[in-house]
Amino acid sequence: MADLEIHRVDYGHPDAALLIEEVQAEYVVRYGSRDETPLDPLMFEPPDGSFYVAYLDGVPVATGAWRRSTVRAFGTSRTAEIKRMYVVPAARGRRVARRMLAHLEADAAAHGAEAIVLESGLRQPEAIELYESSGYTSIPSFGYYQYARLSRCYGRRLPTTT
């Protein structure tokens, strides 16, 4: 695989905006509407979060972000929530999502998170497989989609670094 580079960008960065629109279009196909989770771009500003774009050969191919969370999970309230995980179809199957997820976990841990939580949907089986194969387990639903029948929440305790 070509070199994958992951760069922190502002939520409004043109490459981020392009990929966010692509994932929103995919949500329309899979769920019939866009993701309406209320997001403030400031949620993704350090030290309370970060937004990343991954590039293959200089081309933006994936996004991923984390933000501080109020969800208590795995015995801690020092949690971060993964948001906006997306890989363009042409880059799928090349471990880009797995590398982005590991990057987000490490960055959130470096900023004090002890656990990671996220929400995904039943019509995204490849995302659910990624999370489960990465050690995520089902947790009680939370947040904006707490009562959405097609939504599932996952989390995992982050390894401690000493």
N, C-alpha and C positions, 0 to 999 in steps of 0.2 A: 504494500500500500504506500502511496505517496505520503510525504510527511504531513501529519495533521498538526495544525497550530491552533491553539485556543487563546483568544484574546478577550480581555474584559473591555466592554464597550458600554456606552450609555444606552438606556432603553430606547431612546429615539434615534440611535445611529441608523443610517440608511440601510446597512446590511441587516441589522436587527429588524427594522421595520418591514423589509422585504420578506424575510423568513417568517415573521409573525403573521403577515397577511397570507402566506402560503399555508401555514398550519390552520389559520382560521377557515380558509377555503376547504381544507381537508375535514375540519369539524362539520362544516355544512354538509358535505357528502356523507359523512358517517353518522351524524346526529340530527341533521336537518336545520341546524342553526349554529351561529358562532358561539364561542366560549364567552360568556358574559361575566365571568369573575371580575369583580371590581379591583382594578390594579392602579396604583399610583406609581409613576416612574421612580419617585424618590424611595420606594420600597427596595429598589435594587441598587442603592448607593451605599458604598462601604461606610461604616463598618456593619451596617444592618442588612446588607445584601449585596449581590453582584449579578450582573448580566453578562453572558459570554456568547461569542460567536466562534464557531470552529470553521477553519478554512482548510481545504485540500488544494494544493497548488494555487493558492491565492483566491480560490473561489469559495464564497460562503456556503457551507453545506449543513450547518446545524446551529441550533441555539440551545441554551440551558441557563437557568437562573436559580437563585435561592434568595429567600428573604426570611427575616426573623419571624418566628411563629409564636402564637400564644397557646398552641396545642401542647398539652402535657402527655408525654408518651415515654414508655420504658423507664418510668421512675424519675423523669426529669422534666423541668419546664424550660430548659435551655435547648430549645428546638429550632430548627430551620425548616422551611418548606421549599421543596423543589417546585419550580414553575417553568412553563414554556419550553419543555423538552421537545425538540423536533429535529428530525433529520430528513433532508430532501430525499425523494425516492431514489435518485441516481447514486446516492451514497449509502443506502441501506445495505445491511449484510456485510459491512466492512468494519464493524466494531466501533464506529464513530459514537453511537449513543452510549455504549459501555464506557468509553474513554471520557466522554463528557460527564457522565454520571459520577465517575470516580473523581474527576476534577472538581465538580461541585461539592461532593462530600468532603474532600480534603480542604477546600477553601472555607466551607462553612465551619468545619472543625477548627481550622486555624483562627477563626473569629469567635470561638467559644461555644459552638453548638456541640451538644452531647448526643443528640439524636436528630434524625431527618424524617420528615413526614411528607407525603404527597397524595394527590388525588389523581386518579386516572379513570378511564371509562371502559365499560365492557366491550365496546365496539373498537377497542384498541388492543387486541390480544397480543400483538407483538410487544407493546409497551409493558403490559402486565407480565409477560414472560421475562422480559429484561429485568424488571424489578424483583420478581420472585427468584430468578436465578442469581441475582446480586445480593440475596440475603434479606430482602424486604418481606415482611409478613403483614397480614391484614390487621388493621386497627379500626376502632370505631370511627364512623364517618364524622367529618368536621367541616366547618366553614360554609361557604356559599352553597355547596352542593350536598350538604349534610343529608338532605332528604330526597336527593335525586336517585331514582331507581336504577339508572344506568351507571352511576358513579360508585367507585370503590376507592377506599383509602388504604394506604400502606405506610410502613415506616420501618426504621431499623436504628438500633443503637450504634453510634459511631465508635470505632476503636479509640481507646485513650492513647494519647501521645505523651511521652515523658522525655 
